Amino acid sequence: MAASSPQDIRNVVLVGHGGAGKTSLAEAFLHAAKVSGRLGSVDDGSSTLDHSDIEKQRKHSVDPSATFLEHGGVTMNLIDTPGYPDLVGGAICALAGADTAIVVISASAGIEINTRRLFKIAQDRGLAVAVVVNKIDADNVNLADLLGQIEETFGQACKPMNLPTDGGRSVIDCFANDSGSADVGDVADAHTQLIENIVESDEAMMEAYLGGEEIPADKLQTAVASAMVEGAVIPVLFTSAKGEIGVTELMDAIAKYFPSPVDAAMTAVMSSPDDDAEQIDVSADASKPFVGQVFKIAIDPFIGKLAWVRILQGTVTPDTTYALGDEKKTSKIGHPFKVMGKETSEVKQAVAGDIIALAKVEEIQTGMILHAEAKAMFRTMPPLPTPMFSMAVTPKSRGDEQKISSVLAKLAEEDPTFKVTRDSQTNEMVISGMGDLHLRIELAKMKDRFDLDVDTKPPRIPYHETITINAEGHHRHKKQTGGAGQFGEVYLRVEPLERGGGFEFVNDLFGESIPRQYLPAIEKGVVEVLAKGAIAGYPLHDVKVSVYDGKHHPVDSKEVAFRTAGRFAFIDAINKAKPVLLEPIVTMEITIPANNMGDIASDLSGRRGRILGQEMMPGNMCLVKAQAPLAEVMQYDSQLRSATGGQGSFAMELSHYDPVPGNVQQQIIAAAKKDKQEDKD
């Protein structure tokens, strides 16, 4: 059932690299709280949270999954997230629903790339953070070294709240105990360091502590939440989810020490999305008007579209009405649900801080604010990486042309890092995501949920064409078929504009060599070439066209004649103006282990790339900033993983267009001519 007070809620999101055991940890929570009668397992398909057919087949989380339980007098809302870098979008969005991010680390695998990434995003979002070292009973683990790496990578605020003992078969509480034995470290030292970090977050408490006063345990307990919110303390706890070791102790810590929605820092609600917008006072107060934010859209095969909503303020009942963003039209909540894996249960009331789901919400999108008061409200979501791995898709069955657009739109609603575009230049339907795994999973969803099969291929690179020198062109169009003829003659000049200059069409005619009524027809002919290109079928950019002379016939001149003459005069001029292809250049930020720097630099050089700079990061990681042609890094995701043993990640975005090298241009032109000939055949 839903909590009755915001103080009695704990909202926790489990993040970390794939294989760390986040889902297994959530399953252990459910079993310990007696929500489930047996310990759910990802391996045998009995998991409550990894419930989709795709997740059961792949044996890892694909989408965020929610559940809730009662423990220690509080309601815990748990959000389990996928851990593979390709699926990071769902994990990032889930942060908007939580107050604390539990970063789960595998004791055997250590701190992996997605762990670092999500830790930083959670901190940037202002969430309290805790670290859980899972799988402590695995063979050949060095927990002492791992503790040192955690502190080096994530900072001095990381302090053990418990430590493994009895050979990893149990844990000892370092907050409640100032002595005792542990397998790793010293309990007394851990207790002292933890208390010192806690009191540092409160000036009065710090003065009392330094003055030799003993701080009461209940006062220290209350101070942990604010210390976590301020980032002064990042508790480190130890578990074995599958062995159910340290699980109840972790749940106790969440209930006793972790911040409630009342304690947590809240991302501001603003009057508009503009930078200078006014901040609106919103707090986790159940008595104030309802405000909530959608942080996840899920398509349920039975209920339909579900919107997961974090209640920021107020109380929700079925009769509560709301408006969206800056709209004035209101809707009724209707049926608020709590979500547990694939199951939903209706609730009569939910208070500030709680997480609910709403059904039949076609107009609602991720990130939207729902509000009862008649005022515009907006709240940012955590920033998402730009999806740069793309495929062109076409339906295998002819009857699915109309179906594919609606299916792709639904998948894009669920995952903001999955983008669908119709490339006006290549006329291809292009899907983009975070990597090959991401897109393969989306294609599997299309088949599994919507019975839609597609063919895929790499999308065409969006090259541009332009000219490099001034030139003149001429064409006379004369057609006589026995009846009315066609006649038009055009002389024009072309000159290159600065990159990004677009297209200019200028009338430089003197007299009436061409009647002005035919100028729009000439421009139409020129624009046709702009769209289709003149050398390889790519759009022409950054060109100025000036019509300066021509001839007409009083009877045979028509718009179609001057349109044709303008087109071919333009092509004639382009061919004389030393045309070149321009290719998209992307800026890349590549995160890699420092010892892979040489290999990555050499690889980028072989891809016609150049390194702009590099900086060292905690944990012996390196951030490389570089630029490279998009054509050379379209498949970079898989190659980077191979080169770094899965420890590398990257993001890229369009920077500018540069001329293609001559030898590469000839290859592209030859391929375009071949494709054109095949289309004719």
N, C-alpha and C positions, 0 to 999 in steps of 0.2 A: 504494500500500500504506500501511498505518497506520504512524505513527511509533513508534520503539522507546523513546524517552525524552521526558518532559515538557519538558525543556529544548530539544528539537528541534521544538517545535510553535509555530506562530503562528496565533492565532484572530482573524480580522479580519471585521468587519461593515461593509459599505458603506452609508452612509445619506446622505440629502440630498433636496433637492426633485426632483420629477419633471422629467425632461429634462436633468438635469445630466450624464448619461452614466455612471451607476454600472454598469449591465449591460454597456455597451460596454467599460468599464475591466476588468471581470472577464473578458470575452471576450478582451481583449488579453493579460491574464495567462496564460490558457490557451494562447493561440497562442505567446506568448514562451517558455513552459515546454515547448512541443512536445506538449502534451496534445491539442490539436486541430491538424489539418493545415492549416486555413485560419482566417482571422479571422472568427469568427461575427458576424452582424449582426442587430440588432433590426429594421432596416428591411426586409430581404428574407426574414425568417422563419427564418434559419439559426442563430439564437442557441441555444447549449447551455442557457442559464439561463432565458430566456423561452420555454419549450417548450410551454406549453398552447395550445390553439386560441384561447382568449380573448385571451391575451397576443399571439399572432401577429396576430390581427385588430385589436387595439387599438394594437399597436406600443408597449406599455409594460408594465412589470412589474405583476402583480396580487397575487402572493404571494411571500414570501421563497423564495429558491432557493439551494441549497448546492452547493459543488464543492470540490475539493482539488487540490493540485499539489505538486511537489517543486521547490525552488529554493534555491540557496546552502546546501545541507546541512540544510535544515529542511523540514517538511511545513506548508504553508499551508492552513488551512481558511478558505474565503471564503464569506460569506453575503451574497448580493445581496438588497436589499430594495426594495419599491415606494416611490415618492417622492411620490405625490400625497397631500395631507392626508387625504382620505377613507379612505386605505388605511394609515394610520399605525399601526394596531394590530399588523400583522405586523412592521413595522420595530422597534417598541418591544419586542416579545417576543424578537426576534432578538438584542437586546442582551444577554440573559441567557446566550447561548451564546458570547459573544466576550470577548476581553481588551482589544482596541483597536477603537475606532470611527473609521473613516476617513470624514470628512465631505466629500463631493464637491460642489464648487461649479462651476457653469458660468461660464467667463470672460466670456461675453457677457451672461448673465442676472444675474450677481452673487448676492448673498446673499438668498435667498428665505425665505418664512415657515416652510416645513417644515424648512429648514436650521437656522434659529435654534432651533426647537422640539426637534429631535432632538439637536443639540449639547448643549443644557441637560440633556436627559434622560440622555444618555450620561455627562455629568459627574456628575450627581446619583447615577447608578448606581455611580460610582467607576471607570469605565473610563478607560484611557489614550485620548487623542484626537489624531488627526492631521487636517490639512486638505489636501485635494488640489484644486488649481485645474485643471480639465479644459478641453479645447477651446481651448488657448492659441493655436492657429493660426487661430482664427476671425477674420473681418474686424471691424475697428473695435472692438477690445477695448483697454481701458486697464488694464493689469495693475498699474501703479503705484498708481492710485486704488483698485483692488480690494484690494491688499495693505494699504493704509491702512484700508479699511473692515473687513477681517478683524481687524486688530489692535484697532480701535475697538470692534467688536461682540463679539469673543471674548476680548479681553484681551491684555496685554503678553507673555504666555507664547508667543504665536504668532510664531515666527521661521522664516524661509526655511531649509530644509535643502538646497534647490537653487534655482536661478534659470534662467529661459529665456535662451537665447543663440542667436546666429546667426539672428536674425529669427524666433524661435519654432520653429526646426527641430531644436533639441537643448536639453539642459539642462546646467548646470555644478554640481558638487557643492560646496556651501558649507561642509560639515563637513570634508571632506578637503582642500580648497583654501583658502588664505588670501589668494589673489590671483587675478586673471583678469577677463575682461570678461563682462558680462551685459547683456541688453536692458533689464532693470529693476533699479534699485538698484546697490549696490556689493558685490562678492563679499567683499572684505576686511572691510567693515563687517558684512555678514551673518554671516561666520565668527566675528568677535569677539563679536557679540551672542548667537549660538547657544552658543558655548563658555561665556560668562558665565552664561547661564541654566542650563546643565548643571551647572556647578560649584556654583552656588548651592544645589543640592539636597543637597550633601554638605559638611558643615561643615569636615572636615579638608582636603578638596580645595580648598575656597574659601580657607582660610587659606594653603595652599601657593600658590595662584594669585595671591592678593593680595601674597604675599611675593616674587613674581617668579619662582617656580619654573615650569619648563615641564612641563605635565602630559602624560605619555606618551599616545600616540594610542590604545593598546589600553585604557588605564584610562578615558579619555574615552568610548570606544565602549561599554564596559560600563556606564558611568554614565547613558547616554541612557535606557535602559529604566526605571531607577528615577526619573529626572527626569520622564519621561512619566507614570508611575504617580502621582507626587505632584502632577502638574499644573504643574510648573515649566517644562516645555517642551511646546509643541504644535507639532510640525514642520509646516511648510507646504511642499508639493512641487507641481511643475507637470508636467502631462501633456497629451497629445492622444491619447486612446484610439484613435480611428479612424485617426489618423496614426501610431500606435505610437511616439509621441515621449515620452520620459521614463518609459516603462512599465517597462523593465528596471531603470532606476535606482530607481524606486519599489519594485519587488520586492526589489532589493538592500537598500534601507533597511529594509524590513520584516524581512528575514532577519537583518541585522546589528544593528539598533538597537531594534526594537520589542520590547516585553516578551513573554516566554514565559509559560505558565501558572504557572511557578514564581515569576516576578517579579511577576505581576499581583496587584492587590488583589482579594480574594474576598469577595463578599457572605456574611455569616455564615449558617451552618447552625444552626438552633435546635431545642430539644427539643419545642417546641409552637408553635402560631401565636399564643399569648398574648404580650402586651407584656412580661411579667415572666419569659419563658421563659429557660432556661439555654442558653448558647452551647455548641455541640459543636465540638471541635477537628477541623477538616478541612483537609487540605493537599494540594497537587498532588504526592503521593508515590505512585509506582506500587506500592510494596510493602505499603501499608496496605489495609484492607478497602474494598471497592467502595462508592462513593457517587456518584450521578449525578442530574442534574435534567433533566426534560423541558421544553424551551422551545418546541417546535413540534409540532403534530399535522398530518399531511398524509394525505389520502386518495388512495392510488395506485390507478388503475383496474385494475391487474393484481395487485399484492401486497395491496392493501387498506389498512387503517389503519397508518400509520407514525408512530412517535414518535421525534423527533430528541432525542438525549440528549447533554448535555455531561457528560463524566466529570470529576467534581470530585476524586476520589481513587481509588486502587487500579488494578487491571488487570481488564479484561473479557475473558472467553473464552466460548465457547458453553455451557460447563458452569457458569458463574457463576450463583448464585441471588441473588434480591433480594426484599425486601418493599417495600410502598408506604406512605409517610407514617407513620401510627401503626398500620398493620395488622401482624399477625403471620404471616399466610399468605404463603408464599414461592412464587416462580415461577422458572423457568430462563430465562436470556437466549436460548438457542436459536441464533438466527442474527443476529449483529451485522453491520450493513452500513455501508459508506461510500456517501455520496450524491454523484452528479455530475449535476446537472440532473434529468432524468427517469430516469436510469439508476442502478441500485444494484449494488454488488459486495460479496460477502461477505468478511469478514476473520476470521482465526483469533484475533486478539488486538488489543486497543486499550488504551492506557495513560492514566493521569491527564492531563487537559488536552485529550484528543482529543474529537472529535465523531463519534458513530455514530448509526445509526437502527435501531430494533427493529420487527419486524413481529408481527402477530397479538397485539396489545396492547389489546384492547377495553376493559379496565378502566382504562387509563392516560389521564390528562388533563394538559393543559398546566400546568406549575408543580410537578407532583408530584416528590417525591424518591424515588429508588430506592436502597436501601441493603442491604448484606449483613449488617450487624450487627443484632441483635435489639433495636433501640431506635428510638423514634419520632424522625423527622427532618423538618424543614420549612425552606424557604428562600423568601424573598419573590421575586416577580417584579417587574419595573419597573411602577409604577402606570400603569393604562390610563385613557384618557378615557372618560367616560360616553357611550354612544351615545344620541343624542336625536332623530335623524331617523327617522321611522317611516312604515310603510305597512301597511295591512290587506291580507291576501292570502287568496284563495279559489281552489281548483283549478278549472281550466276543465272538466275531465272529472269526472263524478260518481264514477267508480271510483277517483279519486285522493285521496279524503278521508283514508283511512288512510295512504297513502303519504307525504303531505305532511309529517306530523309527523316521521317517521323521516329524511326527506331534510333538513329544516331542522335537525334535531338534529346531523346529520353536518357540515353547514356551520358550525354554531355551535362544534363541536369544533375545527375548523380555525382559526377566527378568534374570539378572545375578545371582540372589539368588535362582533360580530354577535350580537344577542340575539333570542330568540323567546319570546313570551309569549301566553298565552290570556287576554284581558281578560275577567275575570269580570263586569265591569260592562256591557260592550258585547257580550260573547260573540264578539268578533272574534279571529282569529289575527293577531297583530301582529308584524312584524319591525322591528328597530331597528338602525341603523348610524350611521356617522359622517357620512353625507351621501347625496345622491341618487346620485352615482357609485358609492359603496360598495354600495348596495342593488341598483342595476341590474346590477352585476357579479355579485352573489350570485344574482340571478334568472337571469342568463345561465349561471351554473354549474349551476343546477337543470335548465335545459333541455339544456345540453351534456352533462352527466354522467349525469343521471338521467331524461332525457326527460320532464320534468314542466313543464307550462305552468300559469301562474296568472294570475288577474285581480288587479289592484291598485287601491287607492283610498286616499285619506288616512284615517287612523284617526279615530274620533270622539274629541273632547276629553273626558277623564274629569271632567266637571263633577260637583259635589255639590249636593244640596239641603239647606236647613236652614230654621229658623224664627227670627223676630226678637223675638216677644213671646209672653206667656202667652195661652192660649186654652182653651176647653172645646169638646168635641165630643160628639155624641149620635147613636145610631142604634138603631132597633128593627127587628129582623128577625123577620118573621112570615110563615109559609108554610103554607097549608092545601091539601092536594091530595086530600082525601077519606079518606085513611088517617091514619097518624100524621103530625102536623104538626111544624113547626120554630118555635121561639120563643126569642129572646134579646134583651135590651135592655141597652145599655152606655152609661154616662156616664164620660167621662175628661177629664183635663186634660193639656195639653202645656206645656212650658216649655223655652226654649233653654238649652243648656249651653255652657261655654266651648269655643272652637275646639279640637278634638281630644278633647273629652269623651266621644265615642262615643254610647252608648245606655243608658238606664236604664229599667227597668220596675218600677213600685212598686205595691203593694197598699195602697190607702187605704180599703178597704171597712169599713163598720161593720155588724155584724150579719150576716145571711145573705141580704141582698138578691140576691146572686149566690153560689151555693155555690162554695167554694174549688176544687172539682174542675174548674170551668170556666175558671179563671184561665189555665192554660197554653194553652187554646184561644184566649182573647182575645189573649194575647201572640203566638201564631202569626199571627193576623190582622194585628197591628201590624207584625210582622217582614216580612210579605209586602209591605207598603207601603214599609218601609225599603229593601228591595232594589230595588223598581221605581220609587220616587219617586211624588210626587203632582202635580207641576206640569209636568215635562218628561221624565219617564222616567229620571231619574238618582237614585242612592242618596241616602237621607236620612241626615244625620249630626248629631251633637251635639244630641240631643233626649231629654228626660225625659218619660215617660208615666206618669201616675198614674190608676188606675181607682178611682173613688170611689163609684159607685152603679150601680144597674141593677135589672132584674127578671128573674125566671125563671118557668117554668111546670112544675109537678110532673110532667107527662106529656110535653109537647112540647119541653121544653128539651133540647138535645143539644150536643155539642161543635161540630159544624159550624155550628149557629146562632150560638153565641157567637163563633166564629172570624169569621164574616161580619159580625156586629154590631161586633166589635172593629175590623175593617178599615175599615168605613165610618165609624165614630165617629172613628177616627184621621184619616181623610181630611177629615172635617168640621172637626175641630179645626185641622188644618194650614192649611186654606183661610182660617181666621179669624186665624191667627197670623202674618200677613204673611210668607209664605214667600219665600225668595230663592234664587237660584242662586249657588254658589260656584265660582270658577274657579281652576285651578292657576297659581301664580305661580312663575316660575323665576328663579334667580340666574344671571347670565351673566358670563363673563370673555371679553372681546373684544380680540384683538390686531390692531392696525391700524397702517398708516403714520401718523405724526403729522399729516400734512397732510390726512388724511381725517377728522379728529376732528369738525369742524363738520358734515359730511354725516351721520356716524353718529349724532351727538347729535340732529340734526333728525329723522332717520329713526326713532330709538327713541321720540322724543316722539310721533310720529305713530302709533306702535304701542302707545300707552298705557304706555310704559315710563318708567323714571326712572333717571338715572345716580347711582350711589352714590359713585363716586370714580374717579380716573384717576391713572396714574403713567407717567412717561417711562421707556423702556427703551433699551438700546444700539441703535445703527443707526437712529436717528430713528424708532423704533417706540413705540407707546403702548398701555398696557393699560387698558381701560375696564371697570369693574365696574358692572353694572346689574341691574335687575329688570324683568321684563315678563310679561304674561300669556302662557301657553304658546300659546294660540290665535292670538296675533299673531306668533309667531316660529317656528311649525312649519316654515315654508319659508325660514327666515332664511339658511340655508347658501348657497343660490344667489344671494340678494339681496346678501349681504355680499361675495361674490366679485365680483359685477358692480360694486358701489360702489367696491371697492378694487383693481380690476384683478387679482384673484386673490391679492392680498397679505394679505388678512385671514383670520383664523381665530377660532373661538370654541368655548367649552365651556359647558354649562349643566346645572343640576341642580335638582330640585324644592326650593322654599323653603317655601311655605305656600299656603293657600287664602284668597282674598279674595272679597267679594261682587261679582257682575257688575253693571256699570252698568245702570240701568233700561232704556234703549233697546236695549242689547245683549241683555238678558234677554228682552225681548218677542220679539226676532227668533229667539232660540233656542227659546222656547216654541212660537212659530208653526211653526218648522221641525219640531219634535217632533210636533206635532199633525198636520202634513201627512204625515210619515212613517208615523204610526200609521194614518191613514186609508188610505194607499196599501197598507199591509200587509193591512188588512181587505178592500180591493177585490181 
